[in-house]
Amino acid sequence: MAAVDTQKVHYDAEQIQVLKGLDAVRKRPSMYIGSTGVRGLHHLVYEVVDNSIDEALAGFCDKIDVFIHSDNSISVIDNGRGFPVDIHPEMGIPGVEVAMTVLHAGGKFGSGGYKVSGGLHGVGVSVVNALSEWLQVEVSRNGKLYRQRYERGVTVSKLEEIGKSAHTGTKVSFKPDAEIFDKTEYSFDTLSQRLRELAFLNKGVRISLTDEREGGEEVVFEYKGGIASFIEYLNKNKIGLHKVVHFEDNRDNTDVEVGLQYNDSYMENILTFANNINTAEGGTHLSGFKTAMTRVINDYARKNNILKEKDSNLSGDDIREGLTAVISVKLLNPQFEGQTKTKLGNGEISGLVNTIVGEKLSEFLEQQPAVAKRIIEKALTASRARDAARKASELIKRKSVLEHSTLPGKLADCSEKDPTKCELYIVEGDSAGGSAKQGRDRRYQAILPLRGKILNVEKARLDKMLANEEIRSMITALGTGLAMETTSEDEDNDGYNLSKLRYHRIIIMTDADVDGAHIRTLLLTFFYRYMRPLVNNGHIYIAQPPLYQVKSGKEKAYAYDDKELKEVLKNFPRKKYSLQRYKGLGEMNPEQLWETTMDAERRIILQVTLEDAFEADEVFSTLMGDKVEPRRDFITRNARYVRNLDV
């Protein structure tokens, strides 16, 4: 028996580490803001802005200005009441200092400071303080202007009166700590997306964003129509079938606001919010809405003899085809499932939303019979198409669970049976597919060549999509089935099974030209619309083949863009060399394709992530939808970001 080192097993109270003040936040930042990457960096701004929005919800603020300064520090200014500056009776320090330096401190715990709030955990602004190199707060209150400064969460100056003020409000300025965050550079587009969303959800509140960095922009968001304006914005690239339906009601101390409009697309797009928090996973407000929609439209169709006695009820999926909706609830004590607050759990909200939506929607249908008929006819067409699609999907699923002999003939499978170790390269064209098949590592890399461009699923119904051979091949090869039905609390969804995924890395490999970019966009549209769990769970990647090969004798090097080529050529100035620019993957022999694009030790692949479903939906609708003008505007606006364009 081995001897025991008593020093190592000794354990008593003195070995329990106590993290004082905001030390816990700096020690484990991801517990409080999700990550120390780009998402966490931007979350700091949202926490400060949410404080100002809470003032707006309480009726004391209608103007919020956000600035990105040249050094990537941030200022958020509002015209609310201003942080309290009187001495806290228990802490013995000013109220603003308590809010900035103490976790779980704030006016949102039933003390009467706020009736409705998104920041219910009370860690918001104190966490921002802890994770900032410095933070400075200025408060206009009681006719005076006060200021206090902190560094990495520690108070470095007393709250001091620095002047007079004829108004009220708060200015919070901070610089994210480079010791904590991977990057400290803010994205104007990312911030503007969230601020626009907040302006839609809080009608009448003016929110501006100013970028003071070189080449920066300024935007102002203010929407008198609230959620009705939100729906118009979401459907701006689609053709609406009727005017936006918008209603709001207050019952049991809960505000419910809903906007909806059917359009000519085949996609359902429902966004839900609770106290301004985007509940991406839905929850009880979403289930109440869906139940009401299904019930009311079926009842109307029966009552008006559009659905006959022998006809089955329309399913929720059929009824929601082409529906854009926003549901916002503001309640006293929201219960969110999980730390990320992405799903609302309050049971009473389902019945409340169900009742309000049921009443308002029934009233709308009775008043607008022509629109009601149009909506139901669209749902009936969707039902017929869905039946055909379901049969095709079931056939694909049956094939996918059989042996390899029933997998697509063009698929060159790998020998590894553990999906977590397997990769599927989806390759443009038979020529590149042939090189990839020869150059790959057969143990874990599978190759599926596509012939030309796949169907644009943004413009096609399920039945037409599933008749497309290239799409059927992908679905069969992946093995999950098709996520053609949206998940909800009131309906079963057995059309998709992520656990049956046969390859945990799906790598899109196309030429670095216009056609290749188009094929890549078509594939990403398909995955986003019909296999979104693959995107959400990080299974989709984009290969980065080089543009150039520089060769001198046996020495060779590759460059992935013009900037890198200049660096590479510095190593060949005194040598006779040849320069090859690859027009496509088919120009590479198997060895070159392996060492540049497929060898896990040397390749560059980009993981596709979904930071913002709202923004992604807008981009796919713009690029792949029917309207030409929005697409032209998008291309013009983003042309400066294009690199390696080969026309």
N, C-alpha and C positions, 0 to 999 in steps of 0.2 A: 504494500500500500504506500502511495506517495505521501510525502510529508506535506502538511498544510501550512501555508504562509498566513499566520494570523493577522498580519498587517493588511492583507488583501481582503479578508473576509470580515474584518471589524467594521461594523456599521452602526452608527448612532446619530443622534440629532445634529451633531456638529458637521456631519457630512451632507446634510440636506442643504442644497444651495437655495438661498432666497434671493430672487431677482427683485430689486427695489425699483419703484417708480416705473419708468417706461423701458427698463432693461429687458423685460420679457419680449417686448415688441422687436427690439433690435436683435435679440438672440434668435427669435423664431418669426421673422417677418412674414413668411408665407402663410402662417396660421391666421394672420390678420388681413392681408391684402391678396391672398391667393398665390402670388408668385413674386419673384424679384426681377422678372423679365419685363417685357413691354407692357403686358396687361397690368401688372402691379404698379408700374410707373404711372400709367394713366389713371389708375384707380385713386391715387392720391388727389388728383384734381377733382374727381367725382365726389370724394368725401367732403371736400371743402364746399363745392357747389351745392351738394345736398343740404348742408347747413342753411345756405341762402334760400334754397327751395322750401325748406321747412318753414322759414319765415314767411314765404309767399303763401304757403298752405294755411298759415295762421292768420293771413290777411294783412301782413305788415310790410310786404316787399313786392315791388313790381318791376325792379330793374337789377340785373346782374351783369357785370362786365368782367370778362376773363382776359388776361394778357399773358402771352408767352414772350418773355423778355429775351434779349439777345444772348444771354448766358444760359438759356433754358430754365431759368427760374420762372415761377408762376405768381400772378396776383389775381385774387378774386375779390371783387368789390360789390357790395350790395347796399340797398337803401332800407334795410330792415331796422329793427330796434337797436341793434348793436349788442355785443356780449355784455352781460352784467359786469359792472366794475366795483360794486360794493363788496365788502368783506364777507366771505362765506362763514356762517356761524360756527361750523364744526372744524373747517380746515384752517381758518385764520388767515387766509390769503384771498385776493380778489377773485370773483367768480370767473373771470376770463382765464386766469391762471389755473384754476381748478379744471376748467374745460380743456385746457391745452396740455396739462401735465398729469392728469389722473385718469386712468382707464375706468370705464363704466361710470363716468360722471357726465351728467347732462340734464337738460330739462325735458327728457322724453320718457320718464319712468313713472308717470302718473302724478307728478308734482304740480301739474297745471301749466307748465311752460308751453307745452304743445299738445294740441288735441290729436292731430294726425301727423305721423312722421315716418320717413323711410329709414332713418338711422336709429333703429331701436336698440342696438347693442351698446350705444353710448361710447364706442371706441374710435369713432371717425376721426375728428380733428386731432385728438391726442396721438393717434397712430401716425398721422401725417407729420406731426411735430417730431415724434421719435425717429422717423425715417428720413428726416431732412437734415442737411448740413447746417442750415439755419432756417428759422421761421420768425417772422415779425408780424404782429397783429396791431392794427390801429382801430380804435373804437370811437365813433362819434355818438355821444350820448350826454344828456343833461346839459346841452349847450357847450360841451367841452370835447376836446380831442385828446385821446389817451394812446400811449404806445408801450409795447413790451416786446422783448426779443428773447429768443431761445436758440440754443445750439445743441443739435442731436438730442432734443427732448429736455435739455436742462435749462432752467431759467438763468439768464445771464444779466438781466437788468430788471429792476423793479418796475411795476406799472407806474408810468409817469404822465403827468398832464403836460401836453406840449403846445396847447393852443386852444382856441375857441372853435366852435362848429355850429353852423346854423341849421344843420340837418342831423339825421341819425343814420347809422349803418356801420358796417364792418369791412375792413380791408385786411385780408390774410395774404401775405407774401411768403413764399418758401422756395428753397432750392433742394431738390432730391439729392440724397447722399450717395455719392459715387462709391462709397465703401459698401453700400447695400445693394445697389441696382447694377445689373449687367450693362445697361445703357441708360443715359440720362437725357436723351434727345427726344423731345415730344413731337408727336405727329399732329399736324394741324387738322388733317382729315378725320383722324380718329376722335379727337376732341369735338370737332364740329358736329360729327354724327350724333354723339350723345347729347350735346347741348341743343341741337335741333329737336331731338326726341323730347327733351324736357320742356321745350317751348310749346310743342304740340300738346303735351299732357297737362300743361298749366296755362290755359288760355289767358291772354292779356299780360303775361309776364314777358318783358323784353330782355333777351339774353344776347350779348355780343361776345365775339371772340376776335382778338387782335393779335396778329403774329408780328412781333417787332424784329424778328430775325431778317437777314438779307433776303429780299424777294418775297417777303411775307404778305399775307392777305388779311382782310378784315371782313367778317360776316356778321349780320344782325338777324336774329330770329325772333319773330313776334307773330302769333297767330290768334286772331280774334275768334276764329271758328273752332279752335281746339282740335278735338279728335276728328271732326268733319274735315278740317284742313289736312289732317294726318292722312286720312283715307284718300283724299284728292292727290296728295303727294305720292303715296304708295302706288296709285293707279295711273300716274301721269304718262306712263309708257304703254298703257293698255286702253282698250275701248270700253268704257262703262256701259252697262245695259240699262242703267237708270241713274237718277240723281242719288247722291249719298244719303243714306238713312242714318239719322243721328238723334239720339235721345239720352237723357240723363234723369236720374231720380235719386232721392235720398230716403232711405228707410232704415230703421233700427240703427241710427247713427252711422250709416254707411252710404257713401256716395258711389253710385254706379253710373258710368258713362260708356256708351257703346256707339261705334260708327261702323257701318257696313255698306258694301257696294259689290254687286256682281259685275264681272267683266267678261270679255270674250275669250279669255285664256282657259286652260284646263287645270290650272294650279290653284290650290288652296293656300291662302296666306293669312294666318291669324296671329296677331301679336297680343300678348296679355301683360298687364301691369298691375301691381299692387303697391299703393303708396309711392308711385313713380318708379318702383323697382321693376326692371324687365324680368318677368317670371318666364324664362325661356322654356322651362319644362311644364308650363301650364299650372294646373292645380284645380281647386274647387270652382273658381270663377270660370275657367274654361269648360269644365264638365257641365256646369249649369247652363252655359251658353249653347253648347252643342246639343244638349238634351232638348232645350227649348226650340232650337232651329228645326230639329228633326220632327218633333211633335207637331209644331204649328204648321209647317209646310205640308206634312202628310194630312193633317186634319183639314186644311184648306182644300187640298186636292180632292179629298173624299167628298167634302161638303159640296163642292162645285162640279162633281162628277168628272173630273179630269182623270182621277184614278177610279177605275171600275171596281166592282165588288170582288171580281176574280183576280184582280191585280194585287201583287205583293206591295207592301209599303216600300217607299224609297229609302235607301240606306243613308246614313249620315254622310258617308263619303260622296255619294251621288249628289246630295243636296248641297254640299259645300264645294263642289267643283266650280272653279272660277270665282270663288268668294274671297274678298279681302275684308278683313274685320279687325278692329282694335277694341279690346275690352280693358277698361281701367276701373279699378275699385280703390276707394280710399276708406280705410277702416281704422278703428281705434286700436285694436290689439292683434295685428297680423301674426300668424304663425307660419314661419317658413320652414320647409323641410330641407335639412342640410345646411351647412355653414355658408354656402354660396348664395342662399336666398333665391333659388331658381324655381321653386314650386310652392304655391300657396296651399296651406293645409287646413284653413278654417272651414269646418264642416258646414256651418250655417250659411256660408257665402254661396254654396252651390244652389240651395233652394231659393235664396234671395235673387240671384242673377236669373235663375230659371223663371221665376215669377215675373220679374220686370221685363225681361226680353220677350217672354211669351205674350204679355199684354201689349207691349209696344209693337212687336212684329205683327201680331194678329190685326191690330188697328191699321197698320200700314198696308197690309195685303188687302184688307176690305176696302180701303180708300183708293188703292191703285190696282184694280183687277187686271189691266193690261200688262203691268209689270209682273204681277203675281203669275200670270199665265206664262210669260216669257221665262221666268225663273224655273217654274215647274217643268216646262218643255226642255229646258237645258238639262235639268236633273234626269228626266226620262231618257234623253239621248245619252247622258253619261252612264245611266244604268245599263242600257243595251251594250254600250262599248265596254263597260266594266265586266259584264258577263263574258264577252268574247275574250277580253284580256285575262280574266281569271282562268279560263280554260287553257289559254296559251301558257300562262304562268304555271299552272299545275303540271302541264306537260314538261315544261323546262325543269321544274323542281323534281319530278319523277326521274328525269334523265340525270340530274345532277347527283342523285344519291346512288346511282348504279356504278358499276366498275368503270375503269378508265376507257374501256372500249366505246362507251357512249359519250365521252367527252368530245368537244369539237375536233374534227379531223385535222384542222390546221394548228391545234394546240400541241406544242412540244412540251410535255410535262416533265417534272423533275422526279428524282427517285426518293427524296426525303418525304417521310409521311407526317412529320410534325409540322403543322401549319405555321407555328411561330418561327420556324427556321426557313420558311419558303418565301420566294419572291416570284411575282408574275410580271414580266415585262410586256406591256401592251405596245406594240411596235407598228409604226406607220409603214405599210407597203410590204410586198413579198420579198423585194430585194434586201431591204434592211432586216426583215425577218429571217432571211436565209443566213445573213452574216451573224445575226444575234444567236441563232440556233447553233451555229458552228463555234462561236467564240465563248459561249456561256460556260458556267460551271454546272454541269448536268445534275449534280447532287441536289442543289437547292434552288436553281433558277429555271423557271418555266417561261416559254415564249408564246405569245399569242399575236400573230400578225393580223392587221386589219386591212381590208381592201378599200382604199379610198376613205372618204369622209362618211362618218356614221350619220344617222338621221338626227336632225335638230329636234330634240324632244320638247323644246319650249313651244313648238308649233304643232305638236302631234298628240292625239289621244293615246291612251294606253294600248288599245287594240292595234292601232297602226304601228306604234313603237315596237310591240312584241312580235310584229310580223317582219321586222328588220333582222336580217340574218346576222349582221355583225353584233347587234345588241344581244340577240339570243345567245350567240357564242360566248359573249362576256359573262352573261348571267349564269349560263351553264358551267363555265369554267370556275367562277368564283364560288358557287355552291350554296350561297345564302338564300336563294330565292329573291324575289323582288319586293322592295318596301313600297308597294303600290297603294297601301292603305295606311292612313295616318293613325297613330296610336291615340287613344282617348280612354277616359275612365268608363264611358258608357257603351263602348263597342269593342269586340274582340279584334285582334290583329294577329293573324298567324301566317301572314304572307312573307315574313322575313325572319331569318334566324342567323344572327351574327356569329353564333358559336359554330356554325357549319362552314365558316369562311376557310377556304383551302389554302390561301396565301395571305400572310399578315403584312406583306409589303406589296402594294400594287403600284408599279412604276410606269408612268406614261413616258414613252420615248418617241419623240417626233423630230422631224427636221427643224433646223433653226431658220426657217423662212416663213413667209406669210401663210402658205398652205399648212405648214406644220403647226403654226400658232392657232389656226382655225380649227384643225383637228383636235388640238389640245383643249380648246375652249368647248368644243362639242362634247368631248369626253367628260370634262369637269361639270358641264351642265347636266349631263346624264347622272353622274354620281351625286351631285348636289340635290337634284330633284327626286331621284328614285332609289338612291342608296346612301342617303345622308349619314347613317351611322358609320359608314366607312370613313367619311370625312371627319365626323365628330371624334372618332376614336383614333385618328392619326394613321390610317392605313394607306392613304393616297400620297404618292410622291411624283415628282417630275424630274426626269433625267436631264442632265446638263451636258450635252455633247460639245466637244470643242469646235471652234470655228476654223482654227488654223493648225497646220503642222509645219514646224521648221526642222529641216534635216540637213546635216552635214556629215557625210560618211555614215558611220554607225551611230553618231550622236543625233538625237532628235528630242524635240520638245513640243508641247501643245499649248495653245492659248485659247481662252474661252471668250475673249472679246478684244476689241482693238487696243484698249488700254493695256491689257496683259501682254498683247503681242509686242508692244513697244518695249516692255520690260524684258521679254524673252529675247528679242533681237539684240539686246545689249550684250548677251553672251555669245553672239555670233558675228560681231562686227568685222573681225579680222579673218573670218573664215568664208570659204565659198559655200553657200547654202542654197537650198531650194525651199520655196514657200508654197504650200498648198492650202487653198481655202476650200473647205468642204461645203458643197452645195446641199448635200443631204447625207443621211446615214448610210445610204446605199453605196456611197463612194468609199466607205471605210471597209477594209478587209476584216475578217473575224478577229485577228490579233489586235488591230488598232481599236476596234469597237470594245474589246475586252479591257484593254489597258487604260482607255480613256473614260469609258462610260458604264462599264459593268463590273469591274474589279472593285470589290467592297473596300479594299485598302487604299485605292487611289481615286475613285470616282467622286463626283459631286452630285448629290441628289437633294432636291428641295422638298420638304414635307409640306403638304397642303393643310392649312389650319383654317378653322372657322371662328374668327374673332367676333364677327357681328353678322348674324343671320339677316337682319334688316338690310344691311348694306349689300350683302351677297345677293339677296333676292333682287334688289334694285339693279345691280350690275348685270346679272344674268337676263333679266327682263329687257334691259336696255340693249345689250349686245345681241341677244338671240330672238327678241320679239319681232312683231310685225312693223312697228313704227320706225321709219327711216330717220326722221329728224332728231329724235333723242340719241340715236346711235351716232349720227354725224357729230352732234354736239359733244358726246362723250369722247369720241376719237380726237376731235380738235382740242378739247380741254386737256387730254392726257398724252398728247403726242410727244411732249417734251420729255416724258419718262421712258419712251421707247428706246431700246438699245438693240444693236445687232439686227436691224431691219433689212431684210434681203428681198428686194423687189425685182 
